[in-house]
Amino acid sequence: MKKPLPIREDGAILVPREVVEDIFGKAREAVLHVRSGCLVLSPVYVDIESGQIPGLLEGYFKFQHLDRILERSFAREAEESVQFEGDLSVLSLSDVLLFLSASKKTGMLEMQGEDRWGLFFENGSLVYAAGEDARFGLAAHLLRRLFVTEQDLAEGLQARKDDEGMLESLFHVSGLNRDEFLAEWVKSVESVIFHVFTLPAGRFRFHNGKIKPPFSLALSMTTTNYVMEAARRIDEWARLKDRLPNEDAVLKLVEDVTASTQLTLEEEQILSQVDGERSVGEVLTRAKVGDLEGRKAVVSLLAAGLIKTRSAAAGKGPEKVLPEEEKARLRPRIDAYNNVFSTIYQALKVEVGTKTEAILSAFFKGLEPGASILSGLNLDEQGMLPVDAVLSGLADEQAEEREERMVRDLNELLYFQLFAVKNTLGPEMEAGIVEMARTLLHQT
């Protein structure tokens, strides 16, 4: 959509709110592109299933569609006979791929379930993957990675009325050089490979033949390594999915990162994009560290207490706070629990040293955002909870339910720590701490 906007006296351009919301949707930031005769603003956060984007992606996907590849770019054997077929519920995809790799097969493994997919091999090595869903195409990948804009895709389609030359058109609108473009194409194909490993069931059959250029790519790993990497991702995602907040949840910093804070490269990239306004989806898009790696970093930073979440709706208004008189009433109870937590922490540290942090922080890693007022928190160097953060977590609760919710969540942490004491220090030490806890907590 093109719309003329007046330039103000100070040289600024004021974009009406309704125009921003109509074009950008969830995005809060835009990329500025210079076009002939106009400036183009493109949203940083792209919803590939809204507006005219699905139609644009379908237009570019024609050359990548599995049927199109099989029709024009796959040379089947003259007298083809299916030599290998079966059910993925009986023989796993990993076993099928390892067999094709060991047998040095050249051809296509077709998988049919709710959707249809094809994996292409040359001498047992994976060289391409295709399906029937434009969301897994190269254009969608480049749009997500912000190498192209919706405007770029629209202009590229206007110059090409059929699917001939679509790959070259996509290359030109991307602004990448040949090597960079090829590297992104490989990444988009790898995303298809990893996706098919998540298929719950379906039939498979292998067709002998050879895929033609440009679809025979030099992928980055062997077939065996793709199988191993897929297994690792599935296992890691199973551990992450229950601890990852919704993509619309807004991320905010909880505390400053010091020079002594140990962060991975992915965690640093994620942290650099957290500003209290961007959602999880926006942060992941901007960080450009890979989907699984980025999500893993978000979960890790939440568990470490460096960031926290709030709903997107909450970000539109002032944060709720507890009345001062209620803080004064609840604070002694938290202090009493903290005295118990600190005692447990010190006792464990004498026995297991630096492993104490890993043992006790495991509790927080299992908390789903919103399910506990302790979600996103961790213990300090004395083994205590940050009191103000606990009180802040109660602000969204109904006034009559706050104390009950606080005691319940603090007790869950206490039960976890007592279990750790029993396993590490023995039942006698556990009994002593239980008695101390009863005394301290009964006084508040």
C-alpha positions as CSV (number, residue, x, y, z in Angstrom):
1,M,0.0,0.0,0.0
2,K,1.3,3.4,-1.0
3,K,0.1,6.5,0.9
4,P,1.4,10.1,0.6
5,L,2.2,11.7,4.0
6,P,3.0,15.4,4.6
7,I,6.4,16.5,5.8
8,R,6.2,18.7,8.9
9,E,8.1,21.9,9.4
10,D,10.9,20.2,11.4
11,G,11.4,17.7,8.5
12,A,9.6,14.8,10.3
13,I,6.9,12.6,8.9
14,L,4.0,11.8,11.1
15,V,2.4,8.4,10.3
16,P,-1.2,8.2,11.6
17,R,-1.8,5.4,14.1
18,E,-4.4,3.7,12.1
19,V,-2.0,3.4,9.1
20,V,0.7,2.0,11.3
21,E,-1.7,-0.6,12.8
22,D,-3.1,-1.5,9.4
23,I,0.3,-2.1,7.9
24,F,2.5,-3.3,10.8
25,G,0.1,-5.3,12.9
26,K,2.1,-6.6,15.9
27,A,5.4,-4.9,14.9
28,R,6.6,-1.9,16.8
29,E,9.6,-1.1,14.7
30,A,10.2,-0.7,10.9
31,V,13.0,-1.0,8.4
32,L,13.4,2.0,6.1
33,H,14.0,1.2,2.4
34,V,14.7,3.8,-0.3
35,R,12.7,3.2,-3.5
36,S,12.4,5.3,-6.6
37,G,10.1,8.2,-5.7
38,C,9.2,7.0,-2.2
39,L,10.3,5.6,1.1
40,V,9.2,2.2,2.1
41,L,8.6,1.2,5.8
42,S,8.5,-2.5,6.4
43,P,7.6,-4.1,9.8
44,V,10.4,-5.8,11.7
45,Y,8.1,-8.5,13.0
46,V,6.5,-10.3,10.0
47,D,3.4,-12.3,10.2
48,I,3.7,-14.5,7.1
49,E,0.0,-15.5,7.3
50,S,-1.6,-12.1,7.1
51,G,-2.4,-9.6,4.5
52,Q,-1.2,-10.2,0.9
53,I,1.9,-12.1,2.1
54,P,0.5,-15.6,1.7
55,G,-0.3,-14.8,-2.0
56,L,3.1,-13.4,-2.6
57,L,4.8,-16.5,-1.0
58,E,2.6,-18.8,-3.2
59,G,3.8,-16.9,-6.2
60,Y,7.4,-17.5,-5.4
61,F,6.9,-21.0,-4.2
62,K,5.7,-22.3,-7.6
63,F,9.2,-23.2,-8.7
64,Q,9.8,-25.0,-5.4
65,H,6.6,-26.9,-5.1
66,L,7.1,-30.7,-4.9
67,D,4.9,-31.4,-7.9
68,R,6.7,-28.8,-10.0
69,I,10.1,-30.3,-9.1
70,L,9.0,-33.8,-9.9
71,E,7.5,-32.7,-13.2
72,R,10.4,-30.6,-14.5
73,S,13.5,-31.3,-12.5
74,F,13.5,-35.0,-11.5
75,A,14.6,-37.6,-14.0
76,R,13.1,-40.9,-13.0
77,E,14.5,-44.2,-14.2
78,A,13.0,-45.4,-17.5
79,E,11.4,-48.4,-15.9
80,E,10.8,-47.3,-12.4
81,S,9.7,-49.8,-9.8
82,V,9.3,-48.9,-6.1
83,Q,11.8,-51.0,-4.3
84,F,11.5,-49.6,-0.8
85,E,8.3,-48.5,0.9
86,G,6.6,-48.8,4.3
87,D,4.9,-47.1,7.2
88,L,6.7,-44.5,9.4
89,S,4.9,-45.8,12.4
90,V,6.6,-49.2,11.9
91,L,10.0,-48.1,10.6
92,S,11.2,-44.7,11.9
93,L,12.3,-42.0,9.5
94,S,15.8,-42.1,11.1
95,D,16.2,-45.8,10.2
96,V,14.9,-45.1,6.7
97,L,17.4,-42.3,6.1
98,L,20.3,-44.3,7.5
99,F,19.4,-47.2,5.2
100,L,19.4,-45.0,2.2
101,S,22.7,-43.4,3.2
102,A,24.4,-46.8,3.7
103,S,23.0,-48.1,0.4
104,K,24.3,-45.0,-1.5
105,K,20.8,-44.5,-3.0
106,T,20.0,-41.8,-5.6
107,G,16.4,-40.7,-5.9
108,M,13.5,-39.3,-3.9
109,L,12.0,-40.5,-0.6
110,E,8.3,-39.5,-0.8
111,M,6.4,-39.2,2.5
112,Q,2.6,-38.9,2.6
113,G,0.7,-38.1,5.8
114,E,-1.4,-35.0,6.4
115,D,1.0,-33.3,4.0
116,R,3.3,-34.6,1.3
117,W,7.1,-34.2,1.4
118,G,10.1,-35.3,-0.6
119,L,13.7,-35.8,0.4
120,F,16.2,-36.1,-2.5
121,F,19.4,-38.1,-2.4
122,E,22.6,-38.5,-4.5
123,N,24.7,-41.5,-3.6
124,G,23.2,-41.6,-0.1
125,S,23.7,-37.9,0.6
126,L,20.8,-35.5,1.1
127,V,20.8,-32.7,-1.5
128,Y,17.3,-31.2,-1.3
129,A,14.0,-31.3,0.4
130,A,10.6,-30.0,-0.8
131,G,6.9,-30.0,0.1
132,E,3.7,-28.4,-0.8
133,D,3.6,-25.6,1.9
134,A,4.8,-22.1,0.8
135,R,5.6,-21.3,4.5
136,F,8.6,-23.6,4.1
137,G,9.8,-22.0,0.8
138,L,12.9,-19.9,0.2
139,A,10.9,-16.6,-0.1
140,A,9.3,-17.2,3.3
141,H,12.7,-17.9,4.8
142,L,14.2,-14.7,3.4
143,L,11.2,-12.7,4.6
144,R,11.5,-14.1,8.2
145,R,15.2,-13.3,8.1
146,L,14.5,-9.7,7.0
147,F,16.5,-10.1,3.8
148,V,13.5,-9.1,1.7
149,T,10.4,-7.1,2.5
150,E,6.8,-7.5,1.4
151,Q,7.4,-4.6,-1.0
152,D,10.4,-6.4,-2.5
153,L,8.4,-9.6,-3.1
154,A,5.5,-7.6,-4.7
155,E,7.8,-5.8,-7.1
156,G,9.7,-9.0,-8.0
157,L,6.4,-10.8,-8.8
158,Q,5.3,-7.9,-11.0
159,A,8.4,-8.4,-13.1
160,R,7.7,-12.2,-13.5
161,K,4.3,-13.4,-14.7
162,D,5.1,-17.1,-14.5
163,D,7.3,-19.4,-12.4
164,E,10.2,-19.3,-14.9
165,G,13.0,-17.2,-13.5
166,M,11.5,-16.9,-10.0
167,L,14.7,-18.1,-8.4
168,E,16.7,-15.4,-10.2
169,S,14.1,-12.8,-9.3
170,L,14.2,-13.7,-5.7
171,F,18.0,-13.5,-5.8
172,H,17.9,-9.9,-7.2
173,V,15.3,-8.6,-4.7
174,S,17.2,-10.1,-1.7
175,G,20.3,-7.9,-2.2
176,L,22.5,-10.8,-1.2
177,N,25.6,-11.9,-3.2
178,R,25.6,-15.3,-4.8
179,D,27.3,-17.1,-1.9
180,E,25.1,-15.5,0.7
181,F,22.0,-16.3,-1.2
182,L,23.0,-19.9,-1.7
183,A,23.8,-20.2,2.1
184,E,20.3,-19.0,3.0
185,W,18.7,-21.4,0.5
186,V,20.6,-24.2,2.2
187,K,19.3,-23.1,5.6
188,S,15.7,-23.1,4.3
189,V,16.1,-26.6,2.9
190,E,17.6,-27.8,6.2
191,S,14.5,-26.4,8.0
192,V,12.4,-28.6,5.8
193,I,14.6,-31.6,6.6
194,F,14.3,-31.0,10.3
195,H,10.5,-30.4,10.0
196,V,9.8,-33.8,8.4
197,F,11.3,-35.5,11.4
198,T,8.4,-34.2,13.5
199,L,5.8,-36.0,11.3
200,P,3.7,-38.2,13.6
201,A,2.9,-40.9,11.0
202,G,2.5,-41.6,7.3
203,R,3.6,-43.8,4.4
204,F,6.9,-43.6,2.6
205,R,8.3,-44.9,-0.7
206,F,11.6,-44.4,-2.5
207,H,11.7,-43.6,-6.2
208,N,14.9,-44.1,-8.1
209,G,16.0,-41.1,-10.2
210,K,18.1,-38.0,-10.1
211,I,17.2,-34.4,-9.3
212,K,18.5,-31.7,-11.7
213,P,20.1,-28.4,-11.1
214,P,19.6,-25.9,-9.5
215,F,18.0,-28.2,-6.9
216,S,21.0,-30.4,-6.2
217,L,22.6,-28.4,-3.4
218,A,25.8,-29.0,-1.4
219,L,24.2,-29.3,2.0
220,S,26.3,-28.7,5.1
221,M,26.0,-32.2,6.7
222,T,26.0,-35.8,5.9
223,T,22.7,-37.7,6.1
224,T,23.8,-39.4,9.3
225,N,24.6,-36.1,10.9
226,Y,21.2,-34.7,9.9
227,V,19.6,-37.7,11.6
228,M,21.7,-37.1,14.7
229,E,21.0,-33.4,14.7
230,A,17.2,-33.9,14.2
231,A,17.2,-36.3,17.2
232,R,19.0,-33.7,19.3
233,R,16.5,-31.0,18.3
234,I,13.5,-33.1,19.0
235,D,14.8,-34.0,22.5
236,E,15.8,-30.4,23.2
237,W,12.4,-29.0,22.0
238,A,10.6,-31.5,24.3
239,R,12.5,-30.0,27.2
240,L,11.9,-26.4,26.1
241,K,8.3,-26.3,25.0
242,D,6.7,-26.3,28.4
243,R,9.1,-23.5,29.7
244,L,8.9,-21.2,26.7
245,P,6.5,-18.3,27.0
246,N,4.0,-17.5,24.2
247,E,5.4,-15.6,21.2
248,D,3.2,-12.6,22.0
249,A,4.6,-12.3,25.6
250,V,6.8,-9.2,26.0
251,L,10.3,-9.6,27.4
252,K,11.8,-7.2,29.8
253,L,15.2,-6.9,31.6
254,V,15.1,-7.8,35.3
255,E,18.7,-6.9,36.3
256,D,21.8,-5.6,34.7
257,V,24.4,-8.0,33.2
258,T,27.9,-7.5,34.6
259,A,31.2,-8.4,33.1
260,S,31.2,-11.5,35.3
261,T,27.9,-12.8,34.0
262,Q,28.7,-15.8,31.8
263,L,26.5,-15.8,28.7
264,T,26.7,-17.8,25.4
265,L,26.8,-15.9,22.1
266,E,23.1,-16.8,21.6
267,E,22.1,-15.5,25.0
268,E,24.0,-12.2,24.3
269,Q,22.2,-11.8,21.0
270,I,18.8,-12.4,22.6
271,L,19.6,-10.1,25.6
272,S,20.7,-7.3,23.3
273,Q,17.2,-7.2,21.7
274,V,15.2,-7.2,25.0
275,D,13.9,-3.7,25.7
276,G,10.7,-4.1,27.6
277,E,8.6,-3.6,24.4
278,R,9.5,-6.4,22.0
279,S,7.6,-9.7,22.2
280,V,9.3,-13.1,22.2
281,G,8.6,-13.4,18.5
282,E,10.2,-10.0,17.7
283,V,13.3,-10.7,19.8
284,L,13.8,-14.1,18.1
285,T,13.5,-12.5,14.7
286,R,15.9,-9.6,15.4
287,A,18.5,-11.8,17.2
288,K,19.1,-14.0,14.1
289,V,20.6,-16.9,16.0
290,G,18.4,-19.7,14.7
291,D,15.0,-20.7,15.9
292,L,15.9,-23.5,18.3
293,E,19.0,-21.8,19.6
294,G,17.2,-18.6,20.2
295,R,14.3,-20.2,22.1
296,K,16.8,-22.1,24.2
297,A,18.6,-18.9,25.0
298,V,15.3,-17.2,26.0
299,V,14.5,-20.1,28.4
300,S,18.0,-20.0,29.9
301,L,17.8,-16.2,30.5
302,L,14.4,-16.6,32.1
303,A,15.7,-19.3,34.4
304,A,18.7,-17.2,35.3
305,G,16.4,-14.3,36.3
306,L,18.0,-11.9,33.8
307,I,14.7,-11.3,31.9
308,K,11.1,-11.8,32.7
309,T,7.8,-11.8,30.7
310,R,4.6,-9.9,30.8
311,S,1.6,-10.2,28.5
312,A,1.6,-8.0,25.4
313,A,-1.6,-6.4,26.7
314,A,0.1,-5.5,30.0
315,G,2.8,-3.6,28.2
316,K,0.3,-1.1,26.9
317,G,-0.4,0.4,30.3
318,P,1.4,1.0,33.6
319,E,2.5,-2.1,35.5
320,K,0.4,-3.1,38.5
321,V,1.9,-2.6,41.9
322,L,0.9,-3.7,45.4
323,P,-0.2,-1.1,47.9
324,E,2.5,-0.2,50.3
325,E,0.5,-1.4,53.3
326,E,0.1,-4.8,51.7
327,K,3.8,-5.0,50.9
328,A,4.6,-4.2,54.6
329,R,2.2,-7.0,55.7
330,L,3.5,-9.7,53.3
331,R,7.2,-8.9,53.5
332,P,7.8,-10.5,56.9
333,R,6.4,-13.8,55.6
334,I,8.8,-13.8,52.6
335,D,11.7,-12.9,55.0
336,A,10.8,-15.9,57.1
337,Y,10.9,-18.2,54.1
338,N,14.1,-16.6,53.0
339,N,15.7,-17.4,56.3
340,V,14.9,-21.1,55.8
341,F,16.0,-21.0,52.2
342,S,19.3,-19.4,53.2
343,T,19.9,-22.1,55.9
344,I,19.3,-24.8,53.3
345,Y,21.6,-23.1,50.8
346,Q,24.5,-22.8,53.3
347,A,24.1,-26.4,54.5
348,L,24.2,-27.7,50.9
349,K,27.1,-25.5,50.0
350,V,29.2,-27.0,52.8
351,E,28.6,-30.5,51.4
352,V,28.5,-30.0,47.6
353,G,30.1,-26.6,47.1
354,T,29.4,-24.9,43.7
355,K,27.0,-27.6,42.7
356,T,24.5,-26.1,45.1
357,E,23.5,-23.4,42.5
358,A,22.8,-26.0,39.9
359,I,20.8,-28.2,42.3
360,L,18.5,-25.4,43.6
361,S,18.1,-23.5,40.3
362,A,16.6,-26.6,38.7
363,F,13.3,-25.7,40.4
364,F,13.0,-22.4,38.6
365,K,13.8,-23.9,35.2
366,G,10.7,-26.1,35.5
367,L,8.3,-23.1,36.1
368,E,6.1,-22.1,33.2
369,P,5.7,-18.3,32.9
370,G,2.5,-17.3,34.6
371,A,2.0,-20.5,36.5
372,S,4.0,-19.3,39.5
373,I,4.9,-16.0,41.0
374,L,8.4,-17.3,41.2
375,S,8.7,-17.9,37.4
376,G,11.7,-16.0,36.0
377,L,13.3,-15.6,39.4
378,N,16.3,-17.3,41.0
379,L,18.2,-17.3,44.3
380,D,20.8,-14.8,45.1
381,E,24.3,-15.5,46.5
382,Q,22.8,-16.0,50.0
383,G,20.3,-18.5,48.7
384,M,17.4,-16.0,49.1
385,L,14.6,-14.9,46.8
386,P,14.5,-11.2,45.7
387,V,11.7,-9.9,47.9
388,D,10.6,-7.0,45.7
389,A,10.3,-9.4,42.7
390,V,8.2,-11.8,44.6
391,L,5.8,-9.0,45.7
392,S,5.7,-7.7,42.1
393,G,4.6,-11.2,40.9
394,L,1.6,-10.9,43.2
395,A,0.3,-7.6,41.7
396,D,-1.8,-9.3,39.0
397,E,-3.5,-11.6,41.6
398,Q,-6.9,-10.8,43.2
399,A,-6.4,-9.0,46.5
400,E,-8.1,-11.7,48.5
401,E,-6.0,-14.5,46.9
402,R,-2.5,-12.9,47.1
403,E,-1.3,-14.3,50.4
404,E,-2.7,-17.8,49.7
405,R,-1.0,-17.8,46.3
406,M,2.3,-16.5,47.8
407,V,2.4,-19.2,50.5
408,R,1.5,-22.0,48.1
409,D,4.3,-21.0,45.6
410,L,6.9,-20.5,48.4
411,N,5.9,-23.9,49.9
412,E,6.5,-25.6,46.6
413,L,10.1,-24.2,46.5
414,L,10.5,-25.3,50.2
415,Y,9.4,-28.8,49.4
416,F,11.8,-29.0,46.5
417,Q,14.7,-27.9,48.6
418,L,13.8,-30.3,51.4
419,F,13.8,-33.1,48.9
420,A,17.3,-32.0,47.8
421,V,18.5,-31.9,51.4
422,K,17.2,-35.4,52.0
423,N,18.9,-36.8,48.9
424,T,22.2,-34.9,49.5
425,L,22.5,-34.6,53.3
426,G,20.3,-37.4,54.6
427,P,17.0,-37.7,56.4
428,E,18.4,-36.5,59.7
429,M,19.4,-33.1,58.3
430,E,16.1,-32.9,56.6
431,A,14.2,-33.5,59.8
432,G,16.3,-30.7,61.6
433,I,15.5,-28.2,58.9
434,V,11.9,-29.1,58.8
435,E,11.7,-28.4,62.6
436,M,13.5,-25.1,62.1
437,A,11.1,-24.1,59.2
438,R,8.1,-24.8,61.4
439,T,9.4,-22.6,64.1
440,L,10.3,-19.7,61.8
441,L,7.2,-19.8,59.6
442,H,4.8,-20.2,62.6
443,Q,6.1,-16.9,64.0
444,T,4.9,-14.9,61.0
